[in-house]
Amino acid sequence: MKSLYAIGLSLALSLFIATNAILVFKEDSTISRSYYIDTHKRVTEGEYSRHLEKEAVTIPSAGIELSIDRGDVESVVVKTGDTVTLGDTLVLLDTSERDAIRAEWDAKVGAYQLEQRDLQSILSSLRTAKSRSNATSSSTGSANTSGFSRDEVIDFTVNLDVNVEIPEDATYDQAIAQVETQIAKIERELSIVQAQLASTSENLEFVSPIDGFVEQIEEFETQLVFHIVPSEQTLVTFVEEKHWHEIEAAQPVQAYSTHLAKSYAAQVAGKGTMPVTDNRWKEIHGQFEQHPDLPLYEIQVTPAEPLEGLPFGANVNTIITIDQATGAMRLRDDWTITRNKEYAEIYSISAEGKIGRIPVTIAFDMPETQSVIVDDGLVNGQIVLDDTFRRNNARTFFPQPLELPSWATVKALGWKDYMAFLIQKPYVPNTEEDVEEEVDTENSEN
């Protein structure tokens, strides 16, 4: 009988202990408890960036196509491969059509100048709207530090009534780059026509508007088309689709020529939307960087200074800055909770030593280091925790000591130093006179 009683009591006690353990230690327990923190990190403010390294090749900057009606042509004075300078004659024109041809050129100049003014006005409006957007974000404390205006989507109340394709979700930087590209195109077309009108020859001539060489002359039924390649060089590289989505116009690029041992500042000028198939520059690029069996897209890179001393098709190393953020913090990506693309929550510890679940803004991910860059929601030196479930406002305690001494520090002290510290008797003043004497001594030493 006594043995049954002992067994029953043991079972009851075990059940009681197990029930209490479950109530206390299960994740959704309502019983208040403290958490032992053995894994944590103090975030450090810094500048972070992601880069894409690509081989690039030098190519002629945007070539010019000059077309003229065959009925106006008297004779062609250049051939494919000829070097031309600004104002050199390409074609002698039929002088009987002098007035009509010049009137047509005058009309083109007027149309190009009008479109140029409209584009400049829109560019000014976009820059003003971007400044206002930045000022509004700063005043609300939600400024983005990535440098690429990631959240600054265009307010389409800005007048964009021009022949420029701007996506609805485009940022101000992207729209400004698109408009600047269109302005450059109009300026190029305007310079072509103005070069023809500026010719002072007695004969009516069709002249080259730039320095360069004649790459090709195409003969069609009603027109002649001259392809003039300028002497100036730019850069081109090719990327897969996964990188295409990460690249935007105006992103900074660092270029380096191993042949000249020289660095060049540059930026992304644009990117192609169609896969590149038959392209001689792609074939040359394939000699420097192995191409995967995937569609590749062209990325145009514009140097800030002329690429002198390099032939067309030369290899140049480029580093494209895809993302960057200043005054940001880096965390392990698996420490975030309730994560989406731009926002997440993390566990942190308040100044009172309590658990807090706080929202943060994600500037960008760094898959290479399995981390995320946070540009809002944390302060320098704040303690963050891993994603293990913890209750809000619960108290915490840390292992002691909180910070272990380095091995170099331990080795710097010998056993005699430790022994002297252990046996040293601290001095305790016995009287007020002793205290005053000690203070006077310290003051005199200072």
Secondary structure by P-SEA (a helix, b strand, c coil): caaaaaaaaaaaaaaaaaaaaaacccccccccccccccbbbbbbbcccbbbbbbbbbbcccbbbbbbbbcccccccccccccccccccccccccccaaaaaaaaaaaaaaaaaaaaaaaaaaaaaaaaaaaaaaaaaaaacccccccccccccccccccccccccccccccaaaaaaaaaaaaaaaaaaaaaaaaaaaccccccccccccccccccccccccbbbbbbbccccbbbbbbcaaaaaacccccbbbbbbccccbbbbbcccccccccccccaaaaaaaaaccccccbbbbbbbbbcccccccccbbbbbbbbbccccccccccccccccccccccbbbbbbcccbbbbbbbbbbccccccccbbbbccccccbbbbbcccccccccccccccccccccaaaaaaccaaaaaaaaabbbbbbccaaaaaaaaaaaaaac
